[in-house]
Amino acid sequence: MVLQQNKTTTLSGSAQKSSSGKTISVTLREGKHKYASSSTIDKAGKFSIKLPRIKGSLAQYTMEFAIATTVMKTVHDACVGELFIAAGQSNMEINYNDYFKSDSAFKTNTSSRYTRDN
């Protein structure tokens, strides 16, 4: 799962109607970083939760969905960063030198594990 960095993320879904009126919460954590938000499940079983803006990172988060105190779903390897949606021919490619126009932007948005080919 990839979440767009520096944007409020809305997670919408449905639960069993028998859960209406209960609190559903989402917790996104990695090491000392933790982001959480909650909402109430409506009578139709629908919910919508807004996560705060999160800075991009190469760290992999764990996301837990819980109703009351019971964890219902865990998503491992959730990431936060730039999200690109691309469609087209199989020979499409992104030119990273155009996206990261300067060395400082490249270093800010990547880790030392990546190198830049000029």
TORLOLO-555812 format. One line per field, with one value per residue: residue number from 0; residue in three letters; x, y, z of N, C-alpha, C, O in turn. Coordinates in Angstrom, 2 decimals. Each point is the difference from the previous one (the first is absolute). Layout:
<sites>
num: NUM_... $
residu: ALA_... $
nx: X_... $
ny: Y_... $
nz: Z_... $
cax: X_... $
cay: Y_... $
caz: Z_... $
cx: X_... $
cy: Y_... $
cz: Z_... $
ox: X_... $
oy: Y_... $
oz: Z_... $
</sites>
This chain:
<sites>
num: 0_1_2_3_4_5_6_7_8_9_10_11_12_13_14_15_16_17_18_19_20_21_22_23_24_25_26_27_28_29_30_31_32_33_34_35_36_37_38_39_40_41_42_43_44_45_46_47_48_49_50_51_52_53_54_55_56_57_58_59_60_61_62_63_64_65_66_67_68_69_70_71_72_73_74_75_76_77_78_79_80_81_82_83_84_85_86_87_88_89_90_91_92_93_94_95_96_97_98_99_100_101_102_103_104_105_106_107_108_109_110_111_112_113_114_115_116_117 $
residu: MET_VAL_LEU_GLN_GLN_ASN_LYS_THR_THR_THR_LEU_SER_GLY_SER_ALA_GLN_LYS_SER_SER_SER_GLY_LYS_THR_ILE_SER_VAL_THR_LEU_ARG_GLU_GLY_LYS_HIS_LYS_TYR_ALA_SER_SER_SER_THR_ILE_ASP_LYS_ALA_GLY_LYS_PHE_SER_ILE_LYS_LEU_PRO_ARG_ILE_LYS_GLY_SER_LEU_ALA_GLN_TYR_THR_MET_GLU_PHE_ALA_ILE_ALA_THR_THR_VAL_MET_LYS_THR_VAL_HIS_ASP_ALA_CYS_VAL_GLY_GLU_LEU_PHE_ILE_ALA_ALA_GLY_GLN_SER_ASN_MET_GLU_ILE_ASN_TYR_ASN_ASP_TYR_PHE_LYS_SER_ASP_SER_ALA_PHE_LYS_THR_ASN_THR_SER_SER_ARG_TYR_THR_ARG_ASP_ASN $
nx: 0.85_-1.37_1.39_-1.93_1.99_0.50_-0.57_-1.52_0.42_-0.89_-0.38_-0.19_-1.77_0.62_-1.81_0.86_-1.66_0.66_1.02_-1.97_0.85_0.42_1.27_-0.04_1.27_0.85_0.89_0.77_0.63_1.19_0.45_1.64_0.41_-0.91_-0.95_-0.91_-1.22_-1.36_-1.00_-1.58_-0.10_0.14_-1.72_0.89_0.60_-1.30_1.70_0.31_1.70_-0.07_1.01_1.01_0.23_0.29_1.34_0.51_-0.66_2.11_-0.46_0.71_-1.73_-0.46_-1.07_-0.44_-0.90_-0.70_-0.64_-0.56_-0.62_-1.90_1.87_-0.49_1.17_1.00_0.54_0.49_1.76_-0.67_-0.73_1.93_-1.66_1.94_-1.76_1.05_-1.05_0.62_-0.16_-0.30_1.21_-0.02_-0.55_-1.99_0.27_0.78_-0.59_1.18_0.98_-1.45_-0.05_1.70_-1.54_-0.64_2.05_-0.06_-0.46_1.73_1.52_-0.75_0.31_2.12_0.10_0.87_-2.03_-0.81_-0.12_1.63_-1.74_2.19 $
ny: -1.17_0.96_0.75_0.92_0.11_0.09_-2.14_1.64_-1.32_-0.07_-0.39_-0.78_0.17_-2.14_0.62_-1.47_-0.82_-2.13_0.40_-0.50_1.86_-1.73_-0.38_1.51_-1.81_2.07_-2.04_2.10_-2.14_1.61_-2.10_1.49_-1.00_1.96_-1.54_1.83_-1.81_1.75_-2.00_1.44_-1.91_0.45_1.45_1.63_1.02_1.78_-0.17_1.49_-1.03_1.51_-0.68_-0.15_2.24_-1.02_0.30_1.16_-2.00_-0.03_1.59_-1.82_0.85_0.57_-1.25_1.51_-1.96_1.97_-2.07_2.18_-1.84_0.03_-1.12_1.85_1.88_-1.75_2.16_-1.92_0.61_0.68_0.51_0.95_0.51_0.01_1.35_-1.89_1.66_-2.15_1.45_-2.16_1.32_-1.86_1.22_-0.42_2.19_-0.79_1.99_-1.79_-0.65_-1.29_-2.23_-1.42_1.62_-0.67_0.89_2.25_0.80_0.19_1.63_1.89_0.02_0.60_-2.14_-0.30_-0.65_2.05_-1.11_1.52_-0.82_0.31 $
nz: 0.00_-1.49_1.59_-0.66_-1.05_2.19_0.30_-0.19_1.76_-2.06_2.18_-2.09_1.39_-0.17_1.16_1.42_-1.27_-0.20_-1.96_-0.95_-0.95_-1.36_1.81_-1.65_0.41_-0.22_-0.24_0.14_-0.40_1.10_0.67_-0.43_-1.98_0.63_-1.34_0.90_-0.52_0.42_0.16_-0.69_1.17_-2.21_-0.06_-1.26_1.91_-0.34_-1.46_1.64_-1.08_1.68_-1.91_1.98_0.19_-1.98_1.78_-1.85_-0.79_0.71_1.52_1.09_-1.16_2.13_-1.52_1.62_-0.66_0.83_0.59_0.21_1.11_-1.20_0.58_-1.20_0.39_-1.01_0.30_-1.08_1.23_2.03_-2.05_0.67_-1.44_-1.12_-0.22_-0.63_-1.04_-0.02_-1.69_-0.36_-1.32_-1.27_-1.79_0.98_-0.32_1.96_-0.82_0.67_-1.90_-1.14_0.31_-0.44_0.16_2.03_-0.19_-0.16_-2.04_-1.42_0.26_-0.96_-2.21_0.34_-0.61_2.04_0.75_0.39_-1.94_0.02_-1.17_-0.19 $
cax: -0.85_0.74_-0.78_0.62_0.61_-0.39_-1.41_-0.95_-0.47_-1.31_-0.23_-1.43_-0.31_-1.22_0.10_-1.31_-0.99_-0.05_1.05_-0.40_0.12_1.30_1.13_1.02_1.22_1.12_1.29_1.11_1.18_1.31_0.94_-0.55_-1.01_-1.34_-1.08_-1.26_-1.24_-1.15_-1.31_-1.11_-0.65_-1.40_-1.03_0.13_1.27_1.03_0.88_0.99_1.01_1.03_1.33_0.67_1.09_1.16_1.18_0.48_1.10_0.25_-0.38_-1.23_-0.89_-1.05_-1.28_-0.98_-1.39_-0.60_-1.34_0.13_1.39_0.33_0.64_-0.73_0.82_1.34_0.67_1.45_0.72_-0.64_1.02_-0.46_0.93_-0.60_-0.83_-0.17_-0.91_0.39_-0.68_0.44_0.69_0.94_1.32_0.01_0.96_0.10_1.36_0.21_0.77_-0.96_-0.82_0.86_0.74_1.28_0.59_-0.56_-1.34_0.19_0.47_-1.09_-1.08_0.48_1.01_1.34_0.05_-0.25_0.96_-0.57_0.73_-0.19 $
cay: 1.17_1.26_1.20_1.22_0.81_1.40_0.19_-0.68_-1.22_-0.46_-1.43_-0.26_-1.41_-0.46_-1.05_-0.62_0.92_-0.22_0.84_1.42_0.71_-0.28_0.78_-0.68_0.80_-0.39_0.38_-0.20_0.15_-0.48_0.45_1.01_0.78_-0.56_0.86_-0.70_0.75_-0.88_0.47_-0.85_-0.75_0.45_-1.04_-0.86_-0.70_0.76_0.87_0.80_0.43_0.86_-0.02_1.30_0.05_-0.76_0.26_-1.17_-0.73_-1.33_-0.96_-0.73_0.08_-1.00_0.67_-0.86_0.43_-0.62_0.40_0.03_-0.36_-1.21_0.23_-0.73_-0.16_0.57_0.13_0.17_0.64_1.21_1.02_1.37_0.67_0.49_-1.02_0.25_-0.90_0.06_-0.96_0.15_-1.13_-0.69_0.61_1.28_0.13_1.32_0.50_0.53_1.24_1.09_0.13_0.55_0.96_0.38_-1.00_0.14_-0.58_-1.45_-0.49_0.18_-0.92_-1.38_-0.29_-0.20_-1.25_0.26_0.87_0.76_-0.08_1.24 $
caz: 0.00_-0.03_0.31_-0.52_1.05_0.21_-0.33_0.87_-0.65_0.47_-0.15_0.11_-0.15_0.66_1.01_0.20_0.57_1.45_0.60_-0.04_1.27_0.61_-0.50_-0.80_0.02_-0.86_0.56_-0.92_0.85_-0.39_1.03_0.91_-0.71_0.11_-0.45_0.27_-0.17_0.19_-0.45_0.43_-1.08_-0.06_0.06_-1.18_0.09_-0.74_0.79_-0.71_0.96_-0.61_0.60_-0.17_-0.97_0.45_-0.81_-0.72_0.62_-0.56_1.03_-0.25_1.14_0.20_0.17_0.66_0.10_1.18_0.42_1.46_0.30_-0.75_-1.29_-1.04_-1.20_0.08_-1.30_0.17_-1.11_-0.52_-0.23_-0.21_-0.91_-1.23_-0.63_-1.42_-0.70_-1.41_-0.86_-1.38_-0.61_0.88_-0.06_0.73_1.07_0.61_-0.01_1.34_-0.07_-0.17_1.22_1.04_-0.83_0.58_0.89_1.35_-0.01_-0.09_1.30_0.96_-0.28_-0.07_1.03_-0.52_-0.75_-1.41_-0.66_-1.11_-1.26_-0.77 $
cx: 0.90_-0.98_0.76_0.55_-0.57_-1.43_-0.85_-0.57_-1.33_-0.14_-1.48_-0.25_-1.30_0.33_-1.37_-0.95_-0.10_1.07_-0.39_0.03_1.32_1.08_0.94_1.23_1.04_1.27_1.09_1.26_1.24_0.97_-0.67_-1.09_-1.36_-1.02_-1.29_-1.17_-1.15_-1.28_-1.05_-0.63_-1.48_-0.97_0.06_1.30_1.14_0.84_0.93_0.95_1.04_1.28_0.66_1.05_1.21_1.15_0.45_1.23_0.20_-0.36_-1.31_-0.82_-0.88_-1.27_-0.99_-1.36_-0.61_-1.41_-0.02_1.46_0.46_0.61_-0.67_0.86_1.35_0.60_1.47_0.57_-0.78_1.07_-0.65_1.02_-0.73_-0.72_-0.22_-0.99_0.31_-0.75_0.50_0.69_1.02_1.39_0.06_1.10_-0.02_1.46_0.24_0.83_-0.91_-0.81_0.79_0.98_1.36_0.52_-0.59_-1.41_0.08_0.38_-1.09_-1.06_0.42_1.00_1.36_0.14_-0.17_1.05_-0.67_0.88_-0.28_0.20 $
cy: 1.23_1.14_1.21_0.82_1.41_0.32_-0.69_-1.18_-0.41_-1.47_-0.25_-1.48_-0.35_-1.13_-0.64_1.00_-0.15_0.82_1.48_0.60_-0.22_0.86_-0.90_0.91_-0.59_0.51_-0.38_0.21_-0.62_0.55_0.98_0.86_-0.71_1.06_-0.77_0.94_-0.98_0.68_-0.95_-0.66_0.39_-1.20_-0.97_-0.81_0.70_0.84_0.76_0.59_0.84_-0.12_1.35_-0.06_-0.70_0.28_-1.30_-0.61_-1.31_-1.08_-0.69_-0.03_-1.24_0.77_-0.99_0.68_-0.72_0.55_-0.20_-0.34_-1.24_0.35_-0.89_-0.31_0.67_0.00_0.27_0.68_1.14_1.08_1.36_0.69_0.57_-1.14_0.41_-1.01_0.17_-1.06_0.22_-1.24_-0.60_0.62_1.36_-0.01_1.42_0.40_0.69_1.27_1.20_0.21_0.62_0.95_0.40_-1.12_0.08_-0.58_-1.52_-0.57_0.11_-1.07_-1.47_-0.22_-0.20_-1.30_0.21_0.93_0.66_-0.15_1.26_-0.25 $
cz: 0.00_0.27_-0.50_1.16_0.02_-0.42_1.06_-0.78_0.60_-0.33_0.24_-0.19_0.68_0.96_0.11_0.65_1.51_0.74_0.03_1.40_0.71_-0.64_-0.79_-0.02_-0.95_0.66_-0.99_0.83_-0.62_1.02_0.95_-0.65_0.09_-0.41_0.22_-0.21_0.18_-0.48_0.57_-1.22_0.00_-0.04_-1.17_0.02_-0.70_0.96_-0.93_1.04_-0.73_0.79_-0.24_-1.10_0.60_-0.96_-0.65_0.66_-0.73_1.01_-0.38_1.29_0.09_0.28_0.60_0.01_1.18_0.21_1.50_0.32_-0.75_-1.35_-1.04_-1.22_0.24_-1.40_0.28_-1.23_-0.64_-0.09_-0.21_-0.88_-1.19_-0.67_-1.45_-0.55_-1.48_-0.77_-1.42_-0.49_0.95_-0.01_0.69_1.06_0.53_-0.03_1.34_-0.01_-0.23_1.27_1.14_-0.69_0.57_0.89_1.40_0.08_-0.06_1.36_1.06_-0.17_-0.13_1.12_-0.65_-0.80_-1.50_-0.55_-1.18_-1.21_-0.78_-1.47 $
ox: 1.00_-1.04_1.23_-0.72_-0.46_-0.30_0.39_-0.42_-0.12_0.12_-0.51_0.74_-0.80_0.98_-0.96_0.41_-0.36_-0.06_0.78_-0.39_0.34_-0.17_0.39_-0.11_0.01_0.08_0.06_0.22_-0.06_0.17_-1.04_-0.63_-0.11_0.04_-0.09_0.11_0.17_-0.03_0.33_-0.21_-0.66_0.43_-0.39_0.24_1.08_-0.46_0.23_-0.41_0.45_0.05_-0.21_0.32_0.34_-0.17_-0.06_0.79_-0.92_0.08_-0.85_0.49_-0.13_-0.01_-0.19_-0.12_0.08_-0.26_0.25_0.89_1.09_-0.64_-0.04_-0.20_0.07_-0.01_0.36_-0.61_0.00_0.78_-1.16_1.19_-1.21_0.54_-0.58_0.11_-0.17_-0.22_0.34_-0.30_0.41_0.83_0.96_0.30_-0.38_0.87_-0.46_-0.13_0.32_-0.30_-0.47_1.11_0.85_-0.76_-0.22_-0.35_-0.78_-0.56_-0.08_-0.58_-0.84_0.35_0.12_1.00_0.32_0.48_-1.04_1.19_-1.16_-0.12 $
oy: 0.04_0.10_0.05_0.28_0.52_1.15_-1.06_0.15_-0.13_-0.41_0.27_-0.68_0.86_-0.74_0.45_0.79_0.95_0.14_0.83_-0.62_0.73_0.52_-1.06_1.21_-1.20_1.17_-1.14_1.10_-0.99_1.22_-0.31_0.82_-1.19_1.14_-1.18_1.22_-1.21_1.20_-1.05_0.64_-0.06_-1.16_-1.16_-0.80_-0.56_0.42_-0.41_0.71_-0.38_0.27_0.61_-1.08_0.19_-0.03_-1.07_0.70_-0.51_-1.19_0.59_-0.41_-0.76_0.91_-1.10_1.19_-1.23_1.19_-1.10_0.75_-0.51_0.66_-1.22_-1.01_1.08_-1.01_1.00_-0.02_0.13_0.19_0.10_0.04_0.22_-1.10_1.05_-1.19_1.07_-1.11_1.12_-1.11_0.64_-0.33_0.75_-1.05_0.94_-0.79_1.12_0.82_1.10_1.13_0.92_-0.39_0.48_-0.86_-1.03_-0.62_-0.70_-1.01_-0.85_-0.45_-0.87_0.92_0.06_-0.22_-0.89_0.90_-0.46_0.33_0.36_0.92 $
oz: 0.70_-0.64_0.11_0.96_-1.02_-0.32_0.51_-1.14_1.22_-1.16_1.09_-0.73_0.35_-0.16_-0.63_0.86_0.70_1.22_0.46_0.99_0.93_-1.11_0.47_-0.20_-0.27_0.38_-0.46_0.52_-0.74_0.10_0.58_0.67_-0.26_0.47_-0.34_0.16_-0.13_-0.26_0.55_-1.03_1.03_0.01_0.12_-0.90_-0.12_1.06_-1.14_0.92_-1.09_1.21_-1.04_-0.52_1.17_-1.21_0.61_0.64_-0.63_-0.31_-0.67_1.05_-0.96_0.83_-0.51_0.31_0.08_-0.19_0.50_-0.41_0.27_-0.82_0.15_-0.67_0.57_-0.70_0.62_-1.07_-1.23_0.93_-0.40_0.32_0.05_-0.16_-0.28_0.27_-0.57_0.49_-0.39_0.43_0.98_0.85_-0.19_0.57_-0.71_0.38_0.22_0.91_0.44_0.37_0.66_-0.35_-0.75_0.45_0.64_1.00_0.65_0.42_0.88_0.99_-0.21_0.73_-1.23_-0.67_-0.79_0.70_-0.48_0.06_-0.22_-0.81 $
</sites>
